[in-house]
């Protein structure tokens, strides 16, 4: 498979009922293809950022710079290679 490449996609899913009942806080932020994770135990620590081919925001909260994505949209993009 010379010349083949791997595309990586990440998705922030909505909280489940357990996470909502515990009033969990989303520690992920997305902007374009960059996903940032904040350490909740060390909030003053510099957040860690990662770049992916595709970043999909499906969480119920709002992340500045993230465009909400429907499941159908990312299934279509991933299956078509777009």
N, C-alpha and C positions, 0 to 999 in steps of 0.2 A: 504494500500500500504506500508506495512512494508518493510524496506530495499530499497525502491525506492530512486533514487537520481535524481537531476536536473543537466543537463549539460548546461553551459552557453557559448555562442559564441558571439563574437563581430566582426564587420567588419568596416574598414575605407573605405568608398565609395569614388569614384572620385568626384571632385568638379563639380557642375552643372554650366551652362552657366553664371548665375548671380554671383556666387562666382568667376569664372574665370575673368569676366569683371571687378570685383572690386579688382582683384589681391589679393585675400585672401591668407592667409598663413595657411598651415596645422599645427595645434598645437598638433597633436597626433603623438606618436612614438610607435613602437612595436618592441619587441625582444622576440621571443619564445611566451610563453603564457602571457607575461607581456605587458600591455598597459599603456603608460605614457602620461599624459596630462599636457601641459605647459599653464600657465595663461598668455595670451597675454598682459593683462593690468599690470601685475607684473612679467616681465620676469626674475627678479633676485630671485623671490620666488622659493622655492624648488618644482620641479614638483611633481604631484600626480601620484602614480603608483598603478595599480590594476592587479590582476591575474585572468585569465579566463581559462576555459577548452580549448577553441579554440579562436585564434586570427587570423583574416584574413585581409591581406593588399590588397586592391583593388584601392588605391589612385594612381593618376598619378605621384606623386612625389616619391622619393625614401626615405625609412626610414632605417637607418643602423640596421641590424639584422632582418629586416622583409623580409619574402619571399613573393613575389607577388603571389596572389591566384586568380585563375579563378573562376567565379561564379559556374560553373559546379562542381568544386572540392569540395567546401564547401557544396553545396547541397547534393552531394554524401556522404560526411563524416557525415553530420548531420542526414540524413535519414537512414544511415546504423548503426549509433551509434559508428562508428570507431573513 
